[in-house]
Amino acid sequence: MRADRLLSILLQLQFHGRLTSAALAKRLEVSERTIHRDMSSLSTAGVPIVAERGARGGWSLLEGYRANLTGLSEAEVQALFVTRPEKLLADLHLVLPKLNPQLARQRIYIDINGWNRSNEQVPHLPALQDAVWRDRKVRILYGDAECPSQRILDPLGLVAKGSIWYLVARIDGDVRSYRVSRVREATILDEAFARPENFDLAEFWDSSSVRFKERLPRFEVVIRASQPVVDWLRRMIRFGGIDEVSVDRVRMHFDAEEVAKAVLLGVGDQIEVLEPDSLRQSIFVAARNIVSRNRSSAD
């Protein structure tokens, strides 16, 4: 991971010009102390890093210096798009003149607002990425490990939704999304395909994401809570959200009543459930059972 981070720092400085330790630490999700160590490593490796103190100071590259990244082969450039962190991918084409930005935008899309964090295994991602890049049809086995189905697709692009990868592909004239972690086998075929005219990967993904969210079940809840509790809920809710806050009255939604119950029990002693009554009663029963069970254990 450290090599990735050093490359990220180099690209960030090359693109943005000057960045503070705090800004770099936030972008790369590490501590400022780690940034200082990385800067020392880059300097030792011969990269001309310039440190400027003061309110407008920060880290920068020596004026006129450009990292020699254009010597990367086409395969190495493609590998960068698959293996590098999302925040690096967003700027990568700006410092790689060899890469056709239009071609990249048609085939790779980074949606940094992930559904939630994931450590999914995606062993067939490189093969799918190769098929996308070369406009080759691909045969996949997709679905549950016990009973996957075979499909032949025109792979149009890859989307990174946070840390989850999706393949956007055409099948029988229809464009659909496939979760890469559910691909059991992937075989690139010799047959090429013609990309649809005027197809825009980002536009397709954004519109399909809206449709997906609209189809999600919605369980609406109203509670009374203090601002610190509201802040905590904003950080913790993964399958729902806060819709409106008026003084201490909070209107929110979840995917299901059981999800609402599980989340709100975490702050059960700091909130009052106002609506719906079914959730209010459910949390009351759960709280009573918790008290009863723990009182018996204590006795």
Beta strands, then each sheet from edge to edge (+ up, - down):
strand 1: 18-19
strand 2: 49-52
strand 3: 58-61
strand 4: 108-111
strand 5: 136-142
strand 6: 149-161
strand 7: 164-171
strand 8: 174-179
strand 9: 183-192
strand 10: 219-224
strand 11: 240-246
strand 12: 249-254
strand 13: 272-275
sheet 1: 1+ 3- 2+
sheet 2: 4+ 6+ 5- 9+
sheet 3: 4+ 6+ 7- 8+
sheet 4: 11+ 12- 10+ 13-
end
